């Protein structure tokens, strides 16, 4: 009981009187939404929703704010989930072409609803090492845990949680950029539950035309050191944002971040 009361007051501190609806709507079987930069954004309610309501939205704002304002080119959101990064990016960069890639069918209706009346192009595919299809593992416990690597969701699930396997369409980063005719990338954001290095491993040509790279790096990942080495090869400047357990969100740029972004 004490934990639920503490959760309510933490939600109230962040969302004000919206906290009553965030607690009450799931109990009544009603959709869950929050105000974000003047818009309603919708969420699939699951076992991790309250954690993300408390911890994740400032993180997304920080990621978008870290993109240098004068940066030119497209914005690619790999692992778009509910579409909130793409939404915030569309508001900060209204002239930019933005691509939100998300393969998980369960979450796509919410993503599409959140990105209505924006310039964001929704791509119902996973970014991956190669074109074709990849295995995709998901769990009813949380929409945030979908991954092409099974063990990456097993490690964070409560004991006995179900895991479903499906096949989803996939595209390599190089192929995607070529298909879309993208000549310059203002920002590439990857939050793909451990597949980041596989996506970037053979994408040097794409990274050369990318000004800002946003990554969630987990030091528990076997490829975390290779991922950091790959990023540092192309981006001389970096800083850590949003520390998390065993890692952080990192932003890499080709120009100094000392100036006001």
MOGIHU-V733795 format. One record per pair of residues at least 24 apart in sequence whose ideal C-beta (glycine too) atoms are under 10 Angstrom apart, sorted by the first residue. I is the first residue (numbers start at 1). J is the second residue. Records with the same first field share a line. If there is no record, write none. Layout:
BEGIN
I=J + J
END
This chain:
BEGIN
4=50
7=50 + 51 + 53 + 54
8=50
10=50 + 53 + 54 + 55
11=50 + 53 + 54
13=54
14=53 + 54 + 55 + 57 + 58
15=53 + 54 + 57
18=53
19=53
22=49 + 50 + 53
23=50
26=50
31=110 + 113
32=110
33=110 + 113 + 114
34=84
36=60 + 61 + 84 + 87 + 88 + 91 + 114
37=61 + 64 + 84 + 87 + 88 + 91 + 92
38=91
39=84 + 87 + 88 + 91 + 114 + 116 + 117 + 118
40=113 + 114
41=82 + 83 + 84 + 87 + 88 + 110 + 113 + 114 + 115
42=82 + 83 + 109 + 110 + 111 + 113 + 114
43=81 + 82 + 84 + 107 + 110 + 114 + 143
44=81 + 82 + 106 + 107 + 109 + 110 + 111 + 142 + 143 + 144
45=143
46=106 + 139 + 140 + 141 + 142 + 143 + 144 + 145
47=139 + 140 + 141 + 142 + 143 + 144 + 145 + 157 + 158 + 161
48=139 + 141 + 142 + 143 + 144 + 145 + 156
49=142 + 143 + 144
51=142 + 144
52=81 + 82 + 84 + 142 + 143 + 144
55=242 + 244
56=81 + 82 + 84 + 144 + 242 + 244
57=84 + 88
58=242
59=84 + 85 + 216 + 241 + 242 + 243 + 244 + 249
60=84 + 85 + 86 + 87 + 88 + 89 + 189 + 191 + 242 + 249
61=85 + 88 + 92 + 242
62=214 + 241 + 242 + 249 + 251
63=88 + 89 + 187 + 189 + 191 + 214 + 215 + 216 + 241 + 242 + 249 + 251
64=88 + 89 + 90 + 91 + 92 + 93 + 187 + 189 + 214
65=92 + 241 + 251 + 261
66=187 + 212 + 214 + 239 + 241 + 242 + 249 + 250 + 251 + 252 + 253 + 257 + 261
67=92 + 93 + 96 + 186 + 187 + 189 + 211 + 212 + 214 + 251 + 253 + 261
68=186 + 187 + 211 + 212 + 251 + 253 + 254 + 255 + 256 + 257 + 259 + 260 + 261
69=93 + 186 + 259 + 260 + 261
70=186 + 211 + 255 + 259 + 261
71=96 + 184 + 185 + 186 + 187 + 210 + 211 + 212 + 253 + 254 + 255 + 261
72=96 + 183 + 184 + 185 + 186 + 211
73=97 + 182 + 183 + 184 + 185 + 186 + 187 + 188 + 209 + 210 + 211 + 212
74=98 + 99 + 121 + 177 + 180 + 181 + 182 + 183 + 184 + 185 + 186 + 187 + 188 + 209 + 210
75=99 + 100 + 120 + 185 + 186 + 187 + 188 + 189 + 212 + 214
76=100 + 101 + 121 + 123 + 127 + 173 + 176 + 177 + 180 + 182 + 185 + 186 + 187 + 188 + 189 + 190 + 206 + 210 + 214
77=101 + 102 + 120 + 121 + 122 + 123 + 127 + 187 + 188 + 189 + 190 + 191 + 214
78=102 + 123 + 126 + 127 + 128 + 173 + 176 + 188 + 189 + 190 + 191 + 192 + 195 + 196 + 199 + 214 + 215
79=103 + 104 + 126 + 127 + 144 + 146 + 147 + 189 + 190 + 191 + 192 + 193 + 195 + 196 + 199 + 216
80=104 + 107 + 108 + 111 + 114 + 115 + 120 + 122 + 123 + 189 + 191
81=107 + 110 + 111 + 114 + 143 + 144 + 146 + 191
82=107 + 110 + 111 + 113 + 114 + 115 + 143 + 144
83=107 + 108 + 110 + 111 + 112 + 113 + 114 + 115 + 116 + 118 + 120 + 122
84=111 + 114 + 115
85=120 + 187 + 189 + 191 + 214
86=111 + 114 + 115 + 118 + 119 + 120 + 121 + 122 + 189
87=111 + 114 + 115 + 116 + 118 + 120
89=118 + 119 + 120 + 186 + 187 + 189
90=115 + 117 + 118 + 119 + 120
91=118
93=119 + 186 + 187
94=118 + 119
95=119
96=120 + 186 + 187
97=121 + 180 + 181 + 182 + 185 + 186
98=122 + 186 + 187
99=123 + 127 + 176 + 177 + 180 + 182 + 185 + 188
100=124 + 189
101=125 + 126 + 127 + 128 + 170 + 171 + 173 + 176 + 190 + 192
102=126 + 127 + 146 + 168
103=127 + 128 + 133 + 134 + 136 + 138 + 146 + 148 + 166 + 167 + 168 + 169 + 170 + 171
104=136 + 138 + 143 + 146 + 166 + 168
105=136 + 138 + 166 + 168
106=138 + 140 + 143 + 146 + 164 + 166
107=138 + 143 + 144 + 146
110=143
121=180
123=169 + 171 + 176 + 179 + 180
124=168 + 169
125=168 + 169 + 170 + 171 + 176
126=168 + 169 + 170 + 171 + 192 + 195 + 199
127=170 + 171 + 172 + 173 + 175 + 176 + 188 + 190 + 192 + 195 + 196 + 198 + 199 + 200 + 203
128=168 + 169 + 170 + 171 + 172 + 173 + 175 + 176 + 192 + 195 + 198 + 199
129=170 + 172 + 173 + 195 + 197 + 198 + 199 + 200 + 201 + 202 + 203
130=170 + 171 + 172 + 174 + 175 + 198 + 199 + 202
131=169 + 170 + 171 + 172 + 174 + 175 + 176 + 179
132=167 + 169 + 170 + 171 + 172
133=166 + 167 + 168 + 169 + 170
134=166 + 167 + 168 + 169 + 170 + 195 + 198
135=165 + 166 + 167 + 168 + 170
136=164 + 165 + 166 + 167 + 168 + 169 + 170
137=163 + 164 + 165 + 166 + 193
138=162 + 163 + 164 + 165 + 166 + 168
139=163 + 164
140=164
144=191 + 193
145=193
146=192 + 193
147=192 + 193 + 194 + 195
148=192 + 193 + 194 + 195 + 198
149=192 + 193 + 194 + 195 + 198 + 221 + 222
151=194 + 222
152=192 + 193 + 194 + 195 + 218 + 220 + 221
153=193 + 194
155=220
156=193 + 245
170=195 + 199
172=198 + 199 + 201 + 202 + 203 + 206
173=199 + 200 + 201 + 202 + 203 + 205 + 206 + 207 + 210
174=199 + 202 + 203 + 204 + 205 + 206
175=203 + 206
176=203 + 206
177=203 + 205 + 206 + 209 + 210
178=205 + 206
182=206 + 209 + 210
183=209
184=209 + 210 + 211
185=209 + 210 + 211 + 212 + 213
186=210 + 211 + 212
187=211 + 212 + 213 + 214 + 251 + 253
188=212 + 213 + 214 + 215 + 252
189=213 + 214 + 215 + 216 + 249 + 251
190=214 + 215 + 216 + 217 + 227
191=215 + 216 + 249
192=216
193=218 + 221
194=218 + 220 + 221 + 222 + 223 + 224 + 227
195=221 + 223
196=221 + 223 + 224 + 226 + 227 + 230 + 231
197=221 + 222 + 223 + 224 + 225 + 226 + 227 + 228 + 229 + 230 + 231
198=223 + 226 + 227
199=227
200=226 + 227 + 230 + 231 + 233 + 234
201=226 + 227 + 230
203=230 + 234
204=230 + 233 + 234
206=234
207=231 + 233 + 234 + 235 + 252 + 254
208=234 + 254
209=234
210=234 + 235 + 252 + 253 + 254
211=235 + 252 + 253 + 254 + 255
212=237 + 251 + 252 + 253 + 254 + 255 + 257 + 261
213=238 + 250 + 251 + 252 + 253 + 254
214=241 + 249 + 250 + 251 + 252 + 253
215=247 + 248 + 249 + 250 + 251 + 252
216=241 + 242 + 244 + 247 + 248 + 249 + 250
217=244 + 246 + 247 + 248 + 249 + 250
218=244 + 245 + 246 + 247 + 248
219=245 + 246 + 247 + 248
220=245 + 246 + 247
221=246 + 247
228=252
END
